[in-house]
Amino acid sequence: MNGSNHLAESDARPLYLCSVDLRKLQHSVGFDPVARYRRLLAFSRKARVDDEAEWLQRRLRHLERMPE
């Protein structure tokens, strides 16, 4: 969630948040991280952002295996 100095720097950042920033956002706004990752995965596939889609797929598998 840090700023960037130019477009190339901004474009080089991943589409996902680090776990700390994700938790802060979840706490303040209130949302389901699994549902958010599913929507991001669908978008990544549609936009053909393959590296991001692979990361999101792995993250979803990890989260879906975790006990509640």
N, C-alpha and C positions, 0 to 999 in steps of 0.2 A: 504494500500500500504506500510505498515511497514514491515521491515524484520522480520525474525524469527531466533531463536537460534538453533533449532533442528527440525527434521522431524515431531515429534508429535505435536509441536507447530504450524507448518505450516499446518498440516493436520486438525487441530482443527479450522482453520479459515474458514469463509464462502466463497463460490465461487464468491459472488457478492461484489461490491465495495460499500462503504458508499456513501451517496448522494453527499457529498462534493468532494470526489475523482472522482466519476463518472462525475460530472460537469467539473472538471479540465481536465480530459481526453477528454471529449467531446469537450471542448473548444480548446484544443491543437491539437487534431487529426481530429475532425470533423466526427461524425457518428450519426446515429439515435438510441437513447437509447431503443426505443420500439423494433426495429428490433434486437438489441443486446440481449435484454431480451428474445425475441422469440427463437433465436438461442441457448441461454443458457438453456432455458426450454427444448428444443428438446434434447440437449445433456444430461441434468440432467435426463430426463425420460429414455433415452437410456442406460445411465450408472447406472440407478436405484439408483440415489441419491435423495430419496424421500423427505427428509426435504428441500433440496434446491429447488426441483421442486415445492413444495407447496408454498414456499416463492415467487418464481419467478411468479407463476400463480397469486397470490394475487397482486403482484406489477404490473403485466401487466393489470389486471382488473382496478386497481387504475389509471394507466396512460392512459388507453384507455377511461376512463370516463372524464378526464380533458379536458376543452375547450382549443382550440389552441389560 
